Amino acid sequence: MSPALLLALLGITLALPGARALNCYSGVAETIKNVSEQPFRWTTSQVNCGEGLGCQEMVLITQNDPLLYLVLIKGCTQAANQEARVTDHRAGPGLSIVSYTRVCRENLCNDLSTSLPLWTPLRPTVPGSVRCPVCLSREGCLSAPEMTCPAKSSHCYNGVLQLTAGDPPGGSSTSILKVQGCVSQAGCNLLNGTQEVGPISLWETCIPKGALTCYRGIMLQMSPNLSQDPVDWSTTTEQQCNPGEVCQETLLLIDVGPRSILLGSKGCSQVNIQGDFMHSRPPGVLVASYARVCSSDYCNSAASSSVLVNALPRPAPPAPGHLQCPVCLALGSCSQSSNVMCPKGTSHCYKGQIFLRGGGLTAPVDIQGCVAHPSSTLLGRRWSIGVFTVTETLAQKLFCQKGTFMGIQEDATNMFNWTSEKVEACDNGTLCQETILLIKTAGTKTAILATKSCSLDGTPAITFIQHTAAPSLAAISYSNYCEDPFCNNREGLYDIWNIQETEEETKGTTSLHCPTCLALGSCLNAPSVACPNNTDRCYQGKLQVSEGNVNSLLEIKGCTSIIGCRLMSGVFKIGPLWVKETCPSMSISTRKIDNGATWLHTSVWKLKLLLMLLLLILGGSASGP
């Protein structure tokens, strides 16, 4: 998660809508807020899920007065139904952790919109004699203030919580939360053994007061079948760690079929990201890793590579396909490679290098082989695996269309051409992207803000958001992040900007007239227009849209039914576009949008269109209907 939790909707793959597909509320957020702002309220967008999928929602709150850390997830899931459940993983006074989970299969049944079910008002506590540093941060706790603990919490906790969600090929997202505070029992068990909450996996690492002693060693093996047959990974060498370091053990496995390589490291580390990851799945090239950190003497004691191998899929050997690719796996460079018939289910040839450094190893690994997905990378643009820092270099660069358009156009649905004759070569680890924001008022004019380029941010996904629905004012956005050469090649807007208003909707009313205009810069003329049915107020605002050195100001006036300064529904980033909405004082009530929350993408594979991700975290004092 982090500005990346990039909880990318957490391993959830949405199928194309079917006849019996459900609509679910969808969104992801992560924020640190003051406890005094409880209870919180939020609104989310809606998404159409694939046939057979259910709706899920999960709220996790870690409270460490005066702050709390909140994670919220809504969306589609393959998990079985589960009644609403509130679980106290760690009760106060002092540090506390509580979660809410639910899975259901009715339209929009994941409709929790407040933290009330998880909220217990603060009660007075009797102060004790122990003082502990108190911190709740995604950055660090170097200057944590000391506070007097409640009488029933007589121990100091100092640890790191790792929250991981998602699964390649879309890429997983990880958040690191550093925690210091008061607890009732000593030890590294803040989670009371909890390892999963809904779609999130949880890991806990404690920072000891003294220095640890860890096993130390490296492993580098190259032979066939390392993904099938575990090998010895034991060592008797030990290492005295520096204060603040933990024990770690990390494995990276690469298998191209005829050959495989296994690289491993044990020792002390300041890196505390851990987990099992399948970076590239069979058929074709397999890349998988295992990383664990722990905080007791000699705890990095895995005796064989079975900790990784036993977690790998065991599919039946695939039949031969029709694609031939050169296959090679070598330390250094591939001086020779042989063409092989790829297994059925693969569609592309891969050629690149993974350079690994850290944990006592430095190794360039050249890779050629068959892959099942038209992906430009094997690692999903991951830069670290446990103690290893990894850099993936491709033999061929990715080329993307490049261009920017900001303007007002008549009949944009039929007339706007979004193709670009400009092309740019991307750096390694980038994607192609195309993003467009469309705003319409009464009449036929549409404001268009569009961009195509290479991008280091984002994950492969198509995201469609209807920020404000017609009649009169309408705002939608579309973004596509993809991995193939020139894949950001959308030409027109018809299937994403086809607003059809009924005669009843567009019929003017006699009671409400609003100034109406749409202009880059400022409106020089805003005639008063009779508003259509289903609108009940006037909107006046400006959007400041920026990308790199490009800035554009758009002024909008018109009839609407939205309340307050919410044309964009609180969304402030669309693809690479940053959007700031401002409005003058109005007679209608407005809601304060808390921009402290982190917004994450929903990773959606091979969807054509019409998936939305939108989340607003509203402060407890927000006003609105």
Secondary structure, DSSP 8 states (H G I E B T S, - for coil): -GGGT---GGG-----B-TT--EEEEEEEEEEEEGGG-S-EEEEEEEE-BTT-EEEEEEEEEEETTEEEEEEEEEEE-S--EEEEEEEEE-SSSSEEEEEEEEE-STT-----BSGGG--------EEEEEEE-EEESS--TT--EEEEETT--EEEEEEEEEEE--TTS--EEEEEEEEEEESS-SS-TTTT--EETTEEEEEEE--SS--EEE-EEEEEEETTTTTS--B-----EEE--TT-EEEEEEEEEE-SS-EEEEEEEEEES----EEEEEE-SSS-EEEEEEEEE-STT-----BTHHHHTTS-------EEEEEEEEEEEES--S--EEEEEETT--EEEEEEEEEEETTEEEEEEEEEEESS--S-SSTT--EETTEEEEEEESS--EEEEEEEEEEEETHHHH-----SEEEE--TT-EEEEEEEEEE-SSSEEEEEEEEEEESS--SEEEEEEEE-SSSSEEEEEEEEE-STT-------TTT------HHHHSEEEEEEEE-EEEES--S---EEEEETT--EEEEEEEEEEETTEEEEEEEEEEE---SS-TTTT--EETTEEEEEE----SS----B-TTSEE------S--S-----EEEE-TT----
